[in-house]
């Protein structure tokens, strides 16, 4: 398919409506796990907020969805405005990392130079304006480096013991800081030490040109990328949903399927440091008492004590 030159400068946003790492909504051993109904309420709340963010990043026509069929009743309401052809759906047993990558490849096939934001739906922030400013700053910087994929790293004052951390190089520039390593869910004392040493909480937000994403997918999973393209069909001339069924993916080996991960070192190489957003992941706000939609006073309480509201990448 020939690239759509007229649409080459458009922005796209992919909302990831499910994540394997969050399938079980639990907090810690001292608090009660959410039942299915409570978990669904929490997920819908996060998805509503994410759908608003996505429409700030890109026009509604350019918002894509990566989701699971079994969660349709949860995501279809908040993401009602997405066209069927913009929905990449994983059936039971197919990880959403595959449908997310398929969405990226579909954009790259049409408009390789377009800017893409992959936006997880597993967090909220107390100060949306800070997050919006950070995304805009990163997208502006990405225009200068079309071969780079970047992420946002949060450095708020309240460390979470159940988060992933990015260990980054020194300095702060308009082009972000280099990611040196990633620490998955370190123990609280280790997490505190990492933050004290300048590490960032991994937000999971990825930004870059469509072609930069596609190049990485094809580099690390060449056979998988080819098979996925053939399985889903990336021609957007049809209005049908793009589905990844377990039967269709049987010929893709399990080791390849589950090696697909949208985080360093295969993807984001640089991180833009964000201060003062009041960022909190769903892993830290999933107790029964927190299922209710956060009130304005709740959000202000989370951000209390944040002395600065700035994005380091702008310095």
C-alpha positions as CSV (number, residue, x, y, z in Angstrom):
1,X,0.0,0.0,0.0
2,X,1.4,3.4,-0.9
3,X,1.9,5.9,1.9
4,X,-0.7,8.6,2.3
5,X,1.5,11.6,1.7
6,X,-1.3,14.1,2.3
7,X,-1.7,12.6,5.8
8,X,2.0,12.3,6.5
9,X,2.0,15.1,9.2
10,X,-1.1,13.8,11.0
11,X,-0.9,12.7,14.6
12,X,-2.2,9.3,15.7
13,X,-2.9,8.0,19.2
14,X,-3.3,4.3,20.1
15,X,-5.2,3.7,23.3
16,X,-4.2,0.4,24.9
17,X,-7.5,-0.6,26.6
18,X,-6.0,-3.6,28.4
19,X,-2.7,-4.7,29.7
20,X,-1.6,-8.2,30.7
21,X,0.3,-6.8,33.7
22,X,-3.0,-5.5,35.1
23,X,-5.3,-8.4,34.5
24,X,-5.4,-9.1,38.3
25,X,-6.4,-5.9,40.1
26,X,-4.9,-6.4,43.5
27,X,-3.2,-4.0,45.9
28,X,-1.3,-5.9,48.6
29,X,-1.8,-8.9,50.8
30,X,-3.5,-6.8,53.5
31,X,-6.3,-5.4,51.2
32,X,-9.2,-7.1,49.5
33,X,-9.0,-8.0,45.8
34,X,-11.6,-6.3,43.6
35,X,-14.4,-8.6,42.3
36,X,-15.3,-8.5,38.5
37,X,-17.9,-5.8,38.8
38,X,-15.6,-3.5,40.9
39,X,-12.7,-4.1,38.6
40,X,-14.9,-3.2,35.6
41,X,-15.9,0.1,37.2
42,X,-12.3,1.0,37.9
43,X,-11.3,0.1,34.3
44,X,-14.1,2.2,32.8
45,X,-13.1,5.2,34.9
46,X,-9.5,5.0,33.7
47,X,-10.6,4.5,30.1
48,X,-12.9,7.6,30.2
49,X,-10.0,9.7,31.3
50,X,-7.7,8.1,28.7
51,X,-10.2,8.7,25.8
52,X,-10.2,12.4,26.7
53,X,-6.4,12.5,26.6
54,X,-6.3,10.7,23.3
55,X,-8.5,13.3,21.7
56,X,-6.2,16.0,22.9
57,X,-3.3,14.3,21.2
58,X,-5.0,13.5,17.9
59,X,-8.3,14.1,16.2
60,X,-11.0,11.5,17.0
61,X,-10.7,10.0,13.5
62,X,-7.0,9.2,14.2
63,X,-7.5,7.5,17.6
64,X,-7.0,3.7,17.4
65,X,-7.8,1.1,20.0
66,X,-5.9,-2.0,21.1
67,X,-8.3,-4.1,23.2
68,X,-9.5,-7.5,24.1
69,X,-12.8,-9.0,22.9
70,X,-13.6,-10.3,26.3
71,X,-13.4,-6.7,27.7
72,X,-15.7,-5.2,25.0
73,X,-18.4,-4.3,27.5
74,X,-15.8,-2.2,29.4
75,X,-14.0,-0.3,26.6
76,X,-16.7,0.1,24.0
77,X,-18.5,2.9,25.9
78,X,-15.6,5.2,26.7
79,X,-14.2,4.6,23.1
80,X,-17.5,4.8,21.3
81,X,-16.2,7.4,18.8
82,X,-13.5,5.1,17.3
83,X,-14.3,3.7,13.8
84,X,-14.3,-0.1,13.5
85,X,-11.3,0.0,11.2
86,X,-9.4,1.7,14.0
87,X,-10.1,-1.1,16.4
88,X,-7.5,-3.9,16.8
89,X,-9.0,-6.6,18.9
90,X,-7.3,-9.6,20.6
91,X,-9.4,-12.7,21.2
92,X,-8.9,-14.7,24.4
93,X,-5.4,-16.0,24.6
94,X,-3.9,-13.4,22.4
95,X,-1.9,-10.7,24.3
96,X,-2.8,-7.0,23.6
97,X,0.9,-6.4,22.8
98,X,0.1,-8.0,19.4
99,X,-2.9,-5.9,18.7
100,X,-1.0,-2.8,19.7
101,X,1.8,-3.6,17.3
102,X,-0.7,-4.4,14.6
103,X,-2.1,-0.9,15.1
104,X,1.3,0.7,14.8
105,X,2.1,-1.3,11.6
106,X,-1.2,-0.1,10.1
107,X,-0.3,3.5,10.6
108,X,3.2,3.0,9.3
109,X,1.8,1.4,6.1
110,X,-0.4,4.4,5.5
111,X,1.6,7.3,6.8
112,X,5.1,6.4,8.0
113,X,6.1,9.9,8.9
114,X,3.1,10.6,11.2
115,X,3.7,11.0,14.9
116,X,2.3,8.2,17.0
117,X,1.5,8.3,20.8
118,X,0.8,4.9,22.5
119,X,-1.3,5.8,25.5
120,X,-1.9,3.1,28.2
121,X,-5.2,3.3,30.1
122,X,-3.8,2.2,33.5
123,X,-3.0,5.5,35.2
124,X,-4.5,8.9,36.2
125,X,-2.9,12.2,37.0
126,X,-3.9,15.0,39.4
127,X,-2.8,17.7,37.0
128,X,-3.8,16.9,33.4
129,X,-2.3,20.1,32.1
130,X,1.2,18.9,33.2
131,X,0.8,15.7,31.3
132,X,-0.6,17.4,28.3
133,X,2.4,19.8,28.2
134,X,4.8,16.9,28.6
135,X,3.3,15.0,25.7
136,X,3.3,18.1,23.5
137,X,7.0,18.8,24.4
138,X,8.0,15.3,23.6
139,X,6.1,15.2,20.3
140,X,7.7,18.5,19.3
141,X,11.2,17.1,20.1
142,X,10.4,13.9,18.1
143,X,10.0,15.9,14.9
144,X,13.8,16.5,15.0
145,X,14.7,12.8,15.4
146,X,12.4,10.7,13.2
147,X,14.3,7.5,14.0
148,X,13.8,7.6,17.7
149,X,11.1,6.3,20.0
150,X,10.8,8.0,23.4
151,X,8.8,7.7,26.6
152,X,7.7,9.8,29.6
153,X,9.3,9.2,32.9
154,X,7.6,10.4,36.1
155,X,9.6,11.9,39.0
156,X,6.8,12.9,41.4
157,X,7.6,12.9,45.1
158,X,5.5,9.9,46.1
159,X,7.4,6.7,45.1
160,X,5.3,3.6,44.4
161,X,6.6,0.2,45.5
162,X,4.7,-1.6,42.7
163,X,6.0,0.4,39.7
164,X,8.6,-0.2,37.0
165,X,11.6,2.2,37.0
166,X,13.8,3.6,34.3
167,X,17.4,4.1,35.1
168,X,18.6,7.1,33.0
169,X,21.8,8.9,32.3
170,X,22.7,12.3,33.8
171,X,21.5,15.6,32.5
172,X,18.3,17.0,31.1
173,X,17.9,18.4,27.7
174,X,15.2,19.1,25.1
175,X,15.8,15.7,23.6
176,X,15.3,13.8,26.9
177,X,17.8,11.6,28.7
178,X,19.2,8.3,27.6
179,X,17.6,5.1,29.2
180,X,20.3,2.8,30.5
181,X,18.2,0.1,32.2
182,X,14.8,-0.8,33.5
183,X,13.9,-2.2,37.0
184,X,10.7,-4.1,37.2
185,X,8.8,-3.6,40.4
186,X,11.7,-3.3,42.8
187,X,11.1,-3.5,46.6
188,X,10.1,-0.2,48.3
189,X,13.6,0.4,49.7
190,X,15.2,-0.2,46.4
191,X,12.6,2.0,44.6
192,X,13.3,4.9,47.0
193,X,17.0,4.6,46.4
194,X,16.5,4.5,42.7
195,X,14.4,7.7,42.8
196,X,17.0,9.4,45.0
197,X,19.6,8.6,42.4
198,X,17.4,10.1,39.6
199,X,15.5,7.1,38.3
200,X,12.1,7.7,36.7
201,X,8.8,5.8,37.1
202,X,8.0,4.2,33.8
203,X,4.7,5.6,32.5
204,X,4.3,3.2,29.6
205,X,3.6,6.2,27.3
206,X,5.5,5.9,24.0
207,X,6.0,8.5,21.3
208,X,7.7,8.6,17.9
209,X,7.2,8.4,14.2
210,X,5.2,5.5,12.9
211,X,8.1,4.3,10.8
212,X,10.4,4.3,13.9
213,X,8.0,2.0,15.7
214,X,7.7,-0.3,12.6
215,X,11.5,-0.5,12.1
216,X,11.9,-1.8,15.7
217,X,9.1,-4.3,15.4
218,X,10.6,-5.7,12.1
219,X,14.1,-5.7,13.6
220,X,13.4,-7.6,16.7
221,X,10.5,-9.8,15.4
222,X,10.9,-10.0,11.6
223,X,9.0,-13.2,11.0
224,X,6.4,-12.3,13.5
225,X,5.8,-8.8,11.9
226,X,5.4,-10.4,8.5
227,X,3.0,-13.0,9.7
228,X,1.0,-10.5,11.7
229,X,0.6,-8.2,8.7
230,X,-0.7,-11.1,6.7
231,X,-3.0,-12.3,9.5
232,X,-4.7,-9.0,10.3
233,X,-4.6,-7.2,7.0
234,X,-3.5,-3.6,7.3
235,X,-5.4,-2.2,4.4
236,X,-7.6,0.5,5.9
237,X,-10.0,0.7,2.9
238,X,-12.3,-1.7,4.7
239,X,-14.3,-0.7,7.7
240,X,-14.2,-4.0,9.5
241,X,-12.5,-4.4,12.9
242,X,-9.0,-5.9,12.8
243,X,-9.2,-9.1,14.9
244,X,-6.4,-11.4,16.1
245,X,-7.9,-14.8,16.9
246,X,-6.1,-17.5,18.8
247,X,-6.6,-19.8,15.8
248,X,-5.0,-17.3,13.4
249,X,-2.0,-16.8,15.7
250,X,-1.3,-20.6,16.2
251,X,1.4,-20.4,13.6
252,X,3.2,-17.7,15.6
253,X,5.3,-19.4,18.2
254,X,4.5,-18.8,21.8
255,X,8.0,-17.7,22.6
256,X,7.8,-15.0,19.8
257,X,4.3,-14.0,20.9
258,X,5.2,-13.3,24.5
259,X,8.6,-11.8,23.7
260,X,6.8,-8.8,22.2
261,X,7.3,-6.0,24.8
262,X,6.7,-2.3,24.2
263,X,9.5,-1.0,26.5
264,X,13.3,-0.6,26.6
265,X,15.6,-1.8,25.3
266,X,13.6,-2.7,22.2
267,X,11.6,0.4,22.1
268,X,12.0,3.7,24.0
269,X,15.6,4.8,24.0
270,X,15.1,8.2,25.6
271,X,12.9,9.5,28.4
272,X,11.4,12.9,29.0
273,X,11.4,13.7,32.7
274,X,8.1,15.0,34.0
275,X,7.6,16.7,37.4
276,X,4.4,17.5,39.3
277,X,1.7,15.6,37.4
278,X,0.5,13.7,40.4
279,X,0.8,10.5,38.4
280,X,-0.6,7.3,39.8
281,X,-1.0,3.9,38.2
282,X,-4.0,1.7,38.5
283,X,-1.8,-0.8,40.4
284,X,-1.7,1.7,43.2
285,X,-5.4,2.8,43.1
286,X,-7.2,-0.5,42.8
287,X,-8.5,-1.1,46.3
288,X,-12.2,-1.4,47.0
289,X,-12.3,2.0,48.6
290,X,-10.7,3.6,45.5
291,X,-13.1,2.2,42.9
292,X,-15.2,5.4,43.2
293,X,-14.3,8.1,40.7
294,X,-11.6,10.3,42.3
295,X,-13.0,13.6,43.4
296,X,-11.2,16.9,42.8
297,X,-10.2,17.0,46.4
298,X,-8.8,13.5,46.2
299,X,-6.7,14.6,43.2
300,X,-5.5,17.7,44.9
301,X,-4.4,15.6,47.9
302,X,-2.3,13.4,45.7
303,X,-0.5,16.4,44.3
304,X,-0.1,18.2,47.6
305,X,3.5,18.9,48.4
306,X,4.6,19.0,44.8
307,X,6.8,22.1,44.8
308,X,7.3,22.3,41.0
309,X,5.2,21.8,38.0
310,X,7.5,21.5,35.0
311,X,8.8,19.3,32.3
312,X,12.5,18.8,32.4
313,X,12.7,18.3,28.6
314,X,11.9,22.0,28.1
315,X,14.9,23.2,30.2
